[in-house]
Amino acid sequence: MLLYLLDLFGTAVFAISGAWLACRKDMDIFGALVLAFVTAVGGGTIRDVLLGATPVFWVQNHDYVLVILASTLLAILIRRWHEKTHHLMLLSDALGLAVFTVIGVTKALDFGASAIVAVMMGVLTGCGGGAIRDLLSGEVPLVLKKEVYAFAAMAGGALFVVLKPHIGINEATLLSAGLVLLLRLLALYKKLSLPRFHLPPIAR
């Protein structure tokens, strides 16, 4: 039950981030709804399709759609305060990433996926929606930049796969989500990043 409530919380946070990006891009209400929706459930939708888990989760449970609609409306109403709530949103986004990652790995394992595929599904669930949002808005996806984002999800997903056969699922969930959250917050507040690689200029 707690994981489900956190899942809805993560859905709301991701939806708000999508709606606020739409506002910064001067999109209309429909654009805000589209970005909010793909950010919140885009990764999970692709995961379910790849796993054959159809109908996808938000079609079976309309709570997700209602949360997205309510979150989009809230984001538009409080858009003038988005800068003041920036740090809170980053913290909430990190928590959403942690929860979505564990949910993605868990669902993949339940559908008989191998360990490496399960980790990939966790990363897709946590990062896929944001990547679609960025592409639709003309931004370079966050997962392709130097920030520690997808790597945090990958590390947490791998830890869950390793721990699950040996300890209880609740303990594995808490430890794995905690690792994702810790890595993401360290990256944000310590400005940690993955190394970048540059190609040398081509000689003329």
Backbone as ProteinMPNN parsed JSONL, in Angstrom:
{"seq_chain_A": "MLLYLLDLFGTAVFAISGAWLACRKDMDIFGALVLAFVTAVGGGTIRDVLLGATPVFWVQNHDYVLVILASTLLAILIRRWHEKTHHLMLLSDALGLAVFTVIGVTKALDFGASAIVAVMMGVLTGCGGGAIRDLLSGEVPLVLKKEVYAFAAMAGGALFVVLKPHIGINEATLLSAGLVLLLRLLALYKKLSLPRFHLPPIAR", "coords_chain_A": {"N_chain_A": [[0.828, -1.206, 0.0], [1.954, 1.224, 0.813], [3.933, 1.545, -1.143], [2.347, 1.837, -3.386], [1.039, 4.259, -2.845], [3.258, 5.941, -2.823], [3.929, 5.633, -5.472], [1.796, 6.945, -6.747], [2.341, 9.467, -5.759], [4.839, 9.972, -6.973], [3.949, 9.985, -9.612], [2.395, 12.306, -9.596], [4.355, 14.271, -9.077], [6.059, 14.031, -11.318], [4.235, 14.667, -13.296], [3.7, 17.355, -12.703], [6.221, 18.467, -13.202], [6.362, 18.118, -15.952], [4.2, 19.724, -16.806], [5.058, 22.253, -15.959], [7.316, 22.609, -17.548], [6.055, 22.811, -19.997], [4.74, 25.247, -19.602], [6.959, 26.962, -19.47], [7.754, 26.785, -22.062], [5.82, 28.171, -23.343], [3.459, 26.814, -24.071], [0.023, 25.762, -24.708], [-2.931, 24.821, -22.771], [-3.508, 22.251, -23.599], [-1.016, 21.366, -24.502], [0.341, 21.398, -22.056], [-1.01, 19.353, -20.705], [-0.355, 17.162, -22.301], [2.482, 17.011, -22.022], [2.616, 16.648, -19.264], [1.329, 14.197, -18.999], [2.892, 12.35, -20.545], [5.3, 12.543, -19.199], [4.684, 11.533, -16.683], [3.657, 8.9, -17.043], [4.843, 7.823, -19.266], [7.273, 6.27, -19.386], [6.541, 3.986, -17.877], [4.454, 3.047, -19.44], [5.69, 2.255, -21.866], [7.299, 0.262, -20.802], [5.355, -1.639, -19.909], [4.212, -2.378, -22.362], [6.412, -3.554, -23.647], [6.835, -5.705, -21.936], [4.556, -7.096, -22.311], [2.442, -6.637, -20.663], [-0.48, -5.973, -20.814], [-3.886, -4.747, -20.691], [-2.141, -1.594, -20.247], [-0.872, -0.2, -17.143], [-2.126, 2.281, -16.338], [-4.451, 2.258, -17.747], [-5.862, 0.213, -16.628], [-6.115, 1.123, -14.018], [-7.613, 3.945, -13.113], [-6.858, 5.869, -11.352], [-4.36, 6.946, -11.768], [-4.645, 8.574, -14.043], [-6.428, 10.479, -13.059], [-4.851, 11.625, -11.053], [-2.853, 12.792, -12.626], [-4.339, 14.713, -14.088], [-5.269, 16.357, -11.99], [-2.819, 17.195, -10.941], [-1.706, 18.591, -13.085], [-3.465, 20.749, -13.31], [-2.996, 21.938, -10.803], [-0.274, 22.606, -11.119], [-0.418, 24.556, -13.102], [-1.886, 26.521, -11.803], [-0.159, 27.306, -9.743], [2.077, 28.165, -11.04], [3.57, 30.519, -10.968], [5.103, 30.313, -8.743], [7.032, 28.48, -9.223], [9.812, 28.721, -9.236], [10.441, 29.238, -6.58], [9.823, 26.85, -5.415], [11.681, 25.145, -6.37], [13.822, 23.579, -5.25], [12.394, 21.859, -3.609], [10.943, 20.475, -5.52], [13.013, 19.176, -6.871], [13.886, 17.403, -4.897], [11.53, 15.904, -4.576], [11.314, 14.859, -7.137], [13.554, 13.209, -7.193], [12.782, 11.309, -5.307], [10.557, 10.284, -6.624], [11.835, 9.131, -8.851], [13.276, 7.101, -7.563], [11.222, 5.465, -6.538], [9.785, 4.759, -8.886], [11.751, 3.344, -10.251], [12.172, 1.015, -8.683], [9.606, -0.09, -8.815], [9.446, -0.62, -11.551], [11.491, -2.577, -11.904], [10.543, -4.598, -10.212], [8.079, -5.291, -11.441], [8.982, -6.238, -13.904], [10.47, -8.505, -13.123], [8.388, -10.018, -12.04], [7.097, -10.701, -14.359], [8.761, -12.545, -15.405], [11.175, -11.691, -16.503], [14.693, -11.531, -17.267], [17.517, -10.806, -15.099], [19.125, -8.646, -16.08], [17.433, -7.502, -17.959], [15.347, -6.76, -16.294], [16.548, -4.742, -14.754], [16.974, -2.885, -16.784], [14.311, -2.306, -17.405], [13.582, -1.066, -15.06], [15.135, 1.278, -15.171], [14.035, 2.378, -17.483], [11.388, 2.817, -16.652], [11.778, 4.75, -14.668], [13.103, 6.837, -16.01], [12.194, 7.108, -18.623], [9.799, 8.585, -19.193], [10.534, 11.256, -18.683], [12.48, 11.584, -20.648], [10.965, 11.425, -23.011], [9.344, 13.665, -22.625], [11.285, 15.742, -22.731], [12.202, 15.481, -25.364], [9.874, 16.078, -26.83], [9.603, 18.732, -26.183], [11.763, 19.914, -27.286], [14.217, 19.765, -25.978], [17.45, 18.568, -24.874], [17.442, 15.297, -23.737], [17.497, 14.611, -20.229], [18.715, 12.26, -19.387], [20.715, 11.893, -21.201], [22.593, 13.713, -20.661], [25.314, 14.919, -18.587], [24.548, 14.527, -15.997], [24.018, 12.606, -12.977], [21.64, 10.504, -13.262], [20.098, 8.491, -14.823], [22.051, 6.622, -14.213], [21.866, 6.413, -11.444], [19.362, 5.194, -11.196], [19.942, 2.78, -12.476], [21.86, 1.676, -10.757], [20.36, 1.355, -8.39], [18.367, -0.395, -9.321], [19.904, -2.658, -9.976], [20.856, -3.346, -7.443], [18.472, -4.113, -6.213], [17.814, -6.434, -7.661], [19.902, -8.084, -6.869], [19.534, -8.257, -4.083], [16.919, -9.2, -3.647], [16.525, -12.135, -3.782], [17.574, -12.887, -1.337], [16.77, -11.446, 0.919], [13.815, -10.047, 2.526], [11.154, -8.76, 0.436], [10.243, -6.219, 1.069], [12.349, -5.106, 2.528], [14.338, -5.183, 0.558], [13.218, -3.451, -1.279], [13.182, -0.99, 0.126], [15.943, -0.563, 0.603], [16.986, -0.487, -1.994], [15.534, 1.585, -3.263], [16.349, 3.566, -1.554], [19.068, 3.74, -2.197], [18.973, 4.744, -4.843], [17.775, 7.223, -4.34], [19.707, 8.379, -2.632], [22.015, 8.516, -4.298], [21.081, 10.211, -6.301], [20.485, 12.579, -4.883], [23.004, 13.189, -3.837], [24.315, 13.721, -6.216], [22.967, 16.011, -7.008], [23.369, 17.931, -4.932], [26.064, 17.871, -4.407], [27.011, 18.304, -6.827], [27.845, 16.23, -8.522], [28.897, 14.315, -11.346], [28.845, 12.259, -14.291], [31.729, 11.241, -16.219], [32.608, 13.113, -19.148], [33.097, 12.69, -22.666], [35.096, 13.755, -25.321], [35.409, 14.108, -28.792], [38.375, 14.428, -30.694], [39.171, 17.28, -32.75], [38.547, 17.059, -36.26], [41.119, 16.701, -38.551], [41.831, 18.911, -41.12]], "CA_chain_A": [[0.0, 0.0, 0.0], [2.844, 2.377, 0.875], [4.579, 1.69, -2.444], [1.325, 2.345, -4.309], [0.854, 5.688, -2.55], [4.463, 6.614, -3.321], [3.822, 5.61, -6.93], [0.906, 8.047, -7.106], [3.075, 10.699, -5.466], [5.797, 10.157, -8.057], [3.174, 10.353, -10.798], [2.03, 13.712, -9.452], [5.56, 15.101, -9.194], [6.501, 14.01, -12.712], [3.238, 15.41, -14.078], [3.927, 18.784, -12.448], [7.435, 18.888, -13.91], [6.012, 18.201, -17.365], [3.332, 20.883, -17.016], [5.855, 23.473, -15.801], [8.139, 22.76, -18.743], [5.149, 23.312, -21.03], [4.537, 26.674, -19.339], [8.178, 27.678, -19.849], [7.822, 26.766, -23.528], [4.647, 28.913, -23.828], [2.45, 25.925, -24.646], [-1.326, 25.957, -24.195], [-3.358, 23.851, -21.771], [-3.378, 20.901, -24.173], [0.405, 21.036, -24.452], [0.68, 21.093, -20.658], [-1.559, 18.033, -20.385], [0.42, 16.149, -23.022], [3.789, 16.848, -21.384], [2.397, 16.076, -17.934], [0.956, 12.787, -19.136], [4.014, 11.513, -21.003], [6.321, 12.531, -18.151], [4.239, 10.735, -15.545], [3.391, 7.488, -17.323], [5.459, 7.399, -20.518], [8.206, 5.167, -19.174], [5.806, 2.799, -17.443], [3.659, 2.548, -20.561], [6.592, 1.513, -22.759], [7.68, -0.95, -20.046], [4.266, -2.617, -19.937], [4.079, -2.877, -23.734], [7.537, -4.457, -23.905], [6.67, -6.911, -21.121], [3.291, -7.743, -22.638], [1.515, -6.413, -19.553], [-1.552, -5.144, -21.361], [-3.783, -3.282, -20.838], [-1.112, -0.985, -19.414], [-1.311, 0.026, -15.764], [-3.027, 3.407, -16.138], [-5.736, 1.902, -18.35], [-6.529, -0.632, -15.641], [-6.355, 1.891, -12.791], [-7.801, 5.331, -13.528], [-6.319, 6.801, -10.351], [-3.193, 7.62, -12.349], [-5.132, 9.635, -14.923], [-6.994, 11.524, -12.203], [-3.73, 12.312, -10.403], [-2.205, 13.628, -13.639], [-5.212, 15.852, -14.368], [-5.244, 17.246, -10.832], [-1.472, 17.758, -10.812], [-1.537, 19.579, -14.152], [-4.222, 21.938, -12.904], [-2.249, 22.559, -9.703], [0.959, 23.187, -11.665], [-0.765, 25.785, -13.824], [-2.343, 27.517, -10.828], [0.948, 27.789, -8.905], [3.249, 28.277, -11.907], [4.364, 31.689, -10.614], [5.977, 29.977, -7.613], [7.833, 27.295, -9.527], [11.216, 28.945, -8.875], [10.562, 29.149, -5.126], [9.685, 25.447, -5.014], [12.609, 24.385, -7.207], [14.547, 22.578, -4.467], [11.425, 20.856, -3.172], [10.629, 19.659, -6.684], [14.155, 18.301, -7.132], [13.817, 16.342, -3.895], [10.384, 15.063, -4.909], [11.648, 14.153, -8.37], [14.487, 12.138, -6.826], [11.986, 10.269, -4.655], [9.777, 9.647, -7.672], [12.751, 8.282, -9.615], [13.58, 5.928, -6.748], [10.037, 4.6, -6.469], [9.492, 4.242, -10.22], [12.776, 2.358, -10.598], [11.889, -0.242, -7.987], [8.37, -0.64, -9.376], [9.763, -1.176, -12.864], [12.257, -3.817, -11.735], [9.647, -5.593, -9.612], [7.112, -5.766, -12.438], [9.704, -7.032, -14.9], [10.769, -9.806, -12.521], [7.118, -10.741, -11.927], [6.746, -11.201, -15.687], [9.737, -13.534, -15.806], [12.322, -11.111, -17.206], [16.004, -11.807, -16.687], [18.001, -9.758, -14.203], [19.58, -7.473, -16.814], [16.25, -6.871, -18.556], [14.61, -6.133, -15.201], [17.222, -3.478, -14.439], [16.671, -1.974, -17.889], [12.918, -1.883, -17.252], [13.567, -0.106, -13.964], [15.654, 2.545, -15.688], [13.037, 2.893, -18.422], [10.249, 3.314, -15.884], [12.15, 5.967, -13.959], [13.671, 7.901, -16.859], [11.613, 7.158, -19.957], [8.835, 9.672, -19.346], [11.258, 12.525, -18.763], [13.148, 11.662, -21.947], [9.939, 11.757, -24.003], [8.989, 15.067, -22.361], [12.343, 16.625, -23.228], [12.218, 15.419, -26.824], [8.706, 16.795, -27.341], [9.756, 20.166, -25.93], [12.957, 20.407, -27.962], [15.358, 19.774, -25.066], [18.27, 17.354, -24.82], [16.984, 14.52, -22.574], [18.369, 14.66, -19.056], [19.483, 11.021, -19.263], [21.838, 11.94, -22.131], [23.538, 14.708, -20.195], [26.327, 14.4, -17.67], [24.023, 14.371, -14.646], [23.796, 11.255, -12.471], [20.189, 10.296, -13.218], [19.876, 7.102, -15.227], [23.012, 5.775, -13.497], [21.313, 6.165, -10.112], [18.311, 4.191, -11.363], [20.599, 1.52, -12.818], [22.488, 1.136, -9.549], [19.306, 0.9, -7.493], [17.736, -1.578, -9.892], [20.825, -3.781, -9.83], [20.866, -3.738, -6.027], [17.227, -4.839, -5.932], [17.928, -7.774, -8.246], [20.848, -8.85, -6.05], [19.037, -8.454, -2.725], [15.587, -9.827, -3.575], [16.5, -13.567, -3.426], [18.216, -13.158, -0.054], [16.071, -10.784, 2.022], [12.419, -9.781, 2.224], [10.955, -7.81, -0.646], [10.112, -4.871, 1.633], [13.692, -4.625, 2.838], [15.02, -4.951, -0.714], [12.624, -2.245, -1.867], [13.644, 0.193, 0.86], [17.378, -0.365, 0.393], [17.236, -0.14, -3.395], [15.011, 2.936, -3.472], [17.219, 4.459, -0.792], [20.307, 3.952, -2.95], [18.658, 5.657, -5.945], [17.555, 8.547, -3.753], [20.985, 8.883, -2.124], [22.882, 8.874, -5.417], [20.534, 11.372, -7.008], [20.639, 13.766, -4.042], [24.431, 13.514, -3.813], [24.643, 14.33, -7.508], [22.382, 17.349, -7.057], [23.895, 18.874, -3.952], [27.529, 17.875, -4.495], [27.292, 18.567, -8.243], [28.566, 15.103, -9.088], [28.481, 14.004, -12.707], [29.622, 11.238, -14.986], [32.728, 11.86, -17.11], [32.229, 13.379, -20.533], [34.125, 12.344, -23.632], [35.091, 14.645, -26.472], [36.184, 13.676, -29.945], [39.319, 15.467, -31.153], [38.742, 17.885, -34.017], [38.986, 16.381, -37.474], [42.12, 17.474, -39.281], [41.43, 19.312, -42.5]], "C_chain_A": [[0.869, 1.265, 0.0], [3.495, 2.622, -0.477], [3.599, 2.243, -3.476], [1.106, 3.837, -4.095], [2.072, 6.492, -3.023], [4.471, 6.661, -4.845], [2.921, 6.749, -7.419], [1.574, 9.398, -6.842], [4.09, 10.995, -6.569], [5.116, 10.551, -9.352], [2.813, 11.826, -10.762], [3.233, 14.631, -9.663], [6.024, 15.171, -10.64], [5.53, 14.783, -13.597], [3.428, 16.915, -13.914], [5.153, 19.278, -13.2], [7.166, 19.016, -15.403], [5.167, 19.423, -17.671], [4.122, 22.183, -16.903], [6.785, 23.689, -16.985], [7.292, 23.288, -19.897], [4.891, 24.805, -20.85], [5.76, 27.487, -19.749], [8.34, 27.747, -21.368], [6.632, 27.48, -24.17], [3.643, 28.027, -24.549], [1.087, 26.229, -24.049], [-1.682, 24.836, -23.219], [-3.239, 22.425, -22.301], [-1.919, 20.458, -24.163], [0.85, 20.673, -23.053], [0.192, 19.706, -20.27], [-0.745, 16.926, -21.053], [1.764, 15.913, -22.342], [3.651, 16.246, -19.993], [2.138, 14.578, -18.028], [2.154, 11.926, -19.53], [5.115, 11.454, -19.954], [5.956, 11.552, -17.048], [4.144, 9.248, -15.862], [4.053, 6.978, -18.604], [6.375, 6.209, -20.366], [7.508, 3.883, -18.781], [4.97, 2.191, -18.549], [4.519, 1.725, -21.515], [7.028, 0.214, -22.087], [6.601, -2.017, -20.157], [4.079, -3.214, -21.33], [5.183, -3.876, -24.045], [7.397, -5.769, -23.135], [5.413, -7.697, -21.498], [2.252, -7.607, -21.541], [0.409, -5.467, -20.005], [-2.911, -5.656, -20.872], [-2.761, -2.694, -19.854], [-1.723, -0.476, -18.114], [-2.314, 1.157, -15.617], [-4.367, 3.207, -16.825], [-6.544, 1.051, -17.375], [-6.925, 0.148, -14.386], [-6.427, 3.376, -13.139], [-7.304, 6.344, -12.501], [-5.147, 7.589, -10.923], [-3.615, 8.779, -13.238], [-5.691, 10.792, -14.098], [-5.895, 12.324, -11.506], [-3.031, 13.239, -11.393], [-3.035, 14.868, -13.939], [-5.171, 16.865, -13.225], [-3.889, 17.933, -10.693], [-1.216, 18.819, -11.876], [-2.258, 20.873, -13.81], [-3.495, 22.675, -11.787], [-0.999, 23.25, -10.218], [0.676, 24.505, -12.377], [-1.16, 26.891, -12.844], [-1.185, 28.109, -10.03], [2.215, 28.015, -9.731], [4.138, 29.461, -11.552], [5.34, 31.39, -9.481], [6.912, 28.829, -7.936], [9.307, 27.479, -9.178], [11.422, 28.794, -7.37], [10.48, 27.701, -4.649], [10.669, 24.551, -5.762], [13.299, 23.269, -6.427], [13.609, 21.473, -3.976], [11.071, 19.921, -4.326], [11.777, 18.709, -7.031], [14.172, 17.124, -6.16], [12.686, 15.364, -4.223], [10.647, 14.241, -6.167], [12.594, 12.984, -8.082], [13.746, 10.981, -6.16], [11.136, 9.53, -5.688], [10.618, 8.709, -8.52], [13.041, 6.991, -8.866], [12.416, 4.949, -6.735], [9.752, 3.961, -7.827], [10.49, 3.162, -10.628], [12.471, 1.011, -9.968], [10.617, -0.89, -8.536], [8.635, -1.281, -10.733], [10.503, -2.492, -12.782], [11.345, -4.922, -11.203], [8.681, -6.165, -10.641], [7.786, -6.627, -13.49], [10.02, -8.425, -14.364], [9.505, -10.649, -12.391], [6.689, -11.33, -13.263], [7.828, -12.118, -16.254], [10.93, -12.997, -16.563], [13.616, -11.499, -16.502], [16.456, -10.615, -15.848], [18.376, -8.488, -14.973], [18.415, -6.74, -17.471], [15.437, -6.154, -17.478], [15.222, -4.796, -14.812], [16.932, -2.442, -15.523], [15.239, -1.452, -17.799], [12.764, -0.89, -16.097], [14.043, 1.263, -14.405], [14.644, 3.18, -16.637], [11.841, 3.49, -17.695], [10.573, 4.642, -15.215], [12.513, 7.129, -14.861], [12.96, 8.1, -18.186], [10.665, 8.318, -20.176], [9.503, 11.024, -19.484], [11.962, 12.697, -20.094], [12.159, 12.027, -23.05], [9.52, 13.221, -23.863], [10.015, 16.015, -22.972], [12.386, 16.641, -24.752], [11.054, 16.203, -27.423], [8.846, 18.303, -27.19], [11.031, 20.738, -26.551], [14.183, 20.513, -27.081], [16.18, 18.498, -25.238], [17.841, 16.56, -23.586], [18.012, 14.511, -21.452], [19.245, 13.427, -18.96], [20.677, 10.993, -20.211], [22.862, 12.989, -21.734], [24.464, 14.085, -19.16], [25.789, 14.115, -16.273], [23.859, 12.897, -14.275], [22.295, 11.073, -12.283], [19.878, 8.839, -13.57], [20.823, 6.162, -14.486], [22.501, 5.438, -12.095], [20.222, 5.095, -10.171], [18.907, 2.817, -11.663], [21.213, 0.86, -11.578], [21.44, 0.593, -8.578], [18.608, -0.338, -8.004], [18.605, -2.813, -9.753], [20.869, -4.281, -8.384], [19.616, -4.533, -5.674], [17.298, -6.272, -6.449], [18.832, -8.656, -7.398], [20.246, -9.204, -4.686], [17.77, -9.301, -2.646], [15.608, -11.315, -3.225], [16.96, -13.855, -2.003], [17.513, -12.51, 1.143], [14.63, -10.551, 1.605], [12.275, -8.709, 1.156], [10.819, -6.383, -0.125], [11.477, -4.27, 1.944], [14.468, -4.312, 1.56], [14.513, -3.678, -1.378], [13.163, -0.99, -1.198], [15.122, 0.478, 0.588], [17.67, 0.091, -1.035], [16.743, 1.264, -3.715], [15.868, 3.954, -2.73], [18.519, 4.746, -1.511], [20.077, 4.921, -4.111], [18.524, 7.08, -5.42], [18.87, 9.17, -3.291], [21.888, 9.338, -3.265], [22.386, 10.12, -6.133], [20.72, 12.645, -6.189], [22.105, 14.174, -3.927], [24.848, 14.205, -5.11], [24.139, 15.762, -7.579], [23.128, 18.334, -6.167], [25.418, 18.912, -3.897], [27.998, 18.122, -5.926], [28.184, 17.474, -8.843], [28.047, 14.82, -10.493], [29.348, 12.895, -13.261], [30.637, 11.919, -15.907], [32.168, 12.05, -18.51], [33.405, 13.08, -21.452], [33.978, 13.223, -24.862], [35.917, 14.028, -27.603], [37.15, 14.787, -30.333], [38.834, 16.037, -32.472], [39.326, 17.133, -35.194], [39.968, 17.276, -38.236], [41.666, 17.738, -40.71], [42.638, 19.188, -43.44]], "O_chain_A": [[0.58, 2.237, -0.698], [3.604, 3.766, -0.918], [3.983, 3.03, -4.342], [1.0, 4.594, -5.06], [1.926, 7.59, -3.558], [4.964, 7.621, -5.438], [3.248, 7.433, -8.389], [1.395, 10.349, -7.603], [4.189, 12.127, -7.043], [5.644, 11.364, -10.11], [2.911, 12.52, -11.774], [3.132, 15.648, -10.35], [6.348, 16.249, -11.137], [5.943, 15.469, -14.532], [3.327, 17.664, -14.885], [5.14, 20.369, -13.77], [7.687, 19.924, -16.051], [5.386, 20.092, -18.681], [3.884, 23.118, -17.668], [7.021, 24.829, -17.387], [7.754, 24.114, -20.684], [4.829, 25.547, -21.831], [5.624, 28.575, -20.31], [8.986, 28.656, -21.89], [6.445, 27.413, -25.385], [3.039, 28.45, -25.535], [0.993, 26.877, -23.006], [-0.839, 24.005, -22.882], [-2.913, 21.502, -21.555], [-1.621, 19.306, -23.85], [1.645, 19.75, -22.869], [0.897, 18.966, -19.585], [-0.48, 15.886, -20.45], [2.154, 14.769, -22.107], [4.474, 15.427, -19.585], [2.663, 13.793, -17.238], [2.402, 10.888, -18.915], [5.793, 10.435, -19.824], [6.812, 10.828, -16.539], [4.513, 8.418, -15.031], [3.848, 5.826, -18.989], [6.277, 5.244, -21.124], [7.839, 2.811, -19.287], [4.789, 0.975, -18.605], [4.129, 0.631, -21.924], [7.114, -0.824, -22.744], [6.897, -3.172, -20.464], [3.82, -4.41, -21.467], [4.927, -4.924, -24.638], [7.796, -6.824, -23.627], [5.23, -8.831, -21.055], [1.29, -8.374, -21.492], [0.379, -4.299, -19.616], [-3.079, -6.857, -20.661], [-2.549, -3.235, -18.769], [-2.941, -0.339, -18.0], [-3.268, 1.027, -14.851], [-5.327, 3.914, -16.519], [-7.768, 1.163, -17.309], [-7.952, -0.138, -13.769], [-5.402, 3.993, -13.43], [-7.327, 7.548, -12.757], [-4.964, 8.762, -10.599], [-3.009, 9.85, -13.192], [-5.446, 11.956, -14.414], [-5.99, 13.545, -11.382], [-2.656, 14.356, -11.034], [-2.487, 15.966, -14.035], [-5.054, 18.069, -13.451], [-3.82, 19.117, -10.364], [-0.579, 19.835, -11.599], [-1.719, 21.963, -14.0], [-3.388, 23.901, -11.819], [-0.694, 24.367, -9.799], [1.448, 25.457, -12.263], [-0.809, 28.055, -13.037], [-1.22, 29.288, -9.675], [3.313, 28.052, -9.176], [5.342, 29.42, -11.806], [6.3, 32.133, -9.279], [7.524, 28.256, -7.035], [9.988, 26.506, -8.857], [12.452, 28.283, -6.93], [11.013, 27.366, -3.591], [10.505, 23.331, -5.784], [13.354, 22.133, -6.896], [13.983, 20.301, -3.934], [10.917, 18.716, -4.129], [11.542, 17.571, -7.437], [14.441, 15.988, -6.552], [12.867, 14.148, -4.155], [10.256, 13.078, -6.254], [12.452, 11.905, -8.657], [14.046, 9.814, -6.415], [11.009, 8.307, -5.638], [10.173, 7.616, -8.871], [13.052, 5.912, -9.459], [12.606, 3.744, -6.901], [9.506, 2.758, -7.908], [10.121, 2.181, -11.274], [12.508, -0.018, -10.642], [10.564, -2.109, -8.7], [8.113, -2.355, -11.031], [10.181, -3.43, -13.511], [11.379, -6.05, -11.694], [8.486, -7.379, -10.71], [7.228, -7.636, -13.921], [9.853, -9.416, -15.075], [9.543, -11.86, -12.606], [5.995, -12.345, -13.3], [7.816, -12.433, -17.444], [11.64, -13.767, -17.21], [13.632, -11.76, -15.299], [15.844, -9.547, -15.887], [17.997, -7.386, -14.577], [18.404, -5.511, -17.537], [14.903, -5.072, -17.717], [14.502, -3.827, -14.567], [16.678, -1.275, -15.227], [14.985, -0.282, -18.087], [11.925, 0.009, -16.147], [13.442, 2.282, -14.065], [14.426, 4.391, -16.594], [11.34, 4.547, -18.078], [9.745, 5.553, -15.197], [12.26, 8.284, -14.518], [13.105, 9.15, -18.813], [10.708, 8.969, -21.22], [9.092, 11.845, -20.303], [12.042, 13.806, -20.621], [12.468, 12.838, -23.922], [9.362, 13.927, -24.859], [9.654, 16.977, -23.649], [12.584, 17.693, -25.361], [11.228, 16.914, -28.413], [8.28, 19.066, -27.973], [11.341, 21.914, -26.361], [15.102, 21.27, -27.393], [15.666, 17.475, -25.691], [17.873, 17.101, -22.48], [19.218, 14.416, -21.683], [20.388, 13.511, -18.509], [21.566, 10.157, -20.051], [23.889, 13.138, -22.397], [24.406, 12.884, -18.894], [26.489, 13.526, -15.45], [23.599, 12.051, -15.131], [21.747, 11.452, -11.248], [19.449, 8.059, -12.719], [20.45, 5.034, -14.164], [22.679, 4.318, -11.615], [20.157, 4.209, -9.319], [18.425, 1.805, -11.155], [21.1, -0.35, -11.381], [21.606, -0.489, -8.014], [18.287, -1.238, -7.228], [18.105, -3.896, -9.448], [20.915, -5.485, -8.135], [19.685, -5.508, -4.926], [16.891, -7.209, -5.761], [18.559, -9.844, -7.226], [20.427, -10.318, -4.194], [17.574, -10.037, -1.679], [14.774, -11.743, -2.428], [16.756, -14.963, -1.508], [17.654, -12.989, 2.269], [14.258, -10.824, 0.463], [13.15, -7.86, 0.987], [11.232, -5.437, -0.796], [11.737, -3.098, 1.67], [15.169, -3.303, 1.483], [15.286, -2.922, -1.967], [13.553, -0.038, -1.874], [15.506, 1.627, 0.369], [18.513, 0.962, -1.25], [17.446, 2.042, -4.359], [16.087, 5.065, -3.213], [19.027, 5.865, -1.452], [20.888, 5.818, -4.341], [19.086, 8.019, -5.983], [19.118, 10.352, -3.531], [22.463, 10.424, -3.207], [23.176, 10.98, -6.523], [21.076, 13.685, -6.742], [22.42, 15.364, -3.921], [25.634, 15.153, -5.098], [24.803, 16.63, -8.144], [23.476, 19.434, -6.597], [25.999, 19.876, -3.397], [29.195, 18.15, -6.211], [29.139, 17.754, -9.567], [26.877, 15.064, -10.785], [30.442, 12.629, -12.763], [30.423, 13.056, -16.327], [31.362, 11.253, -18.989], [34.564, 13.204, -21.057], [32.877, 13.412, -25.38], [37.001, 13.493, -27.37], [36.786, 15.963, -30.304], [38.156, 15.347, -33.233], [40.45, 16.634, -35.138], [39.686, 18.44, -38.522], [41.172, 16.843, -41.396], [42.524, 19.471, -44.633]]}, "name": "protein", "num_of_chains": 1, "seq": "MLLYLLDLFGTAVFAISGAWLACRKDMDIFGALVLAFVTAVGGGTIRDVLLGATPVFWVQNHDYVLVILASTLLAILIRRWHEKTHHLMLLSDALGLAVFTVIGVTKALDFGASAIVAVMMGVLTGCGGGAIRDLLSGEVPLVLKKEVYAFAAMAGGALFVVLKPHIGINEATLLSAGLVLLLRLLALYKKLSLPRFHLPPIAR"}
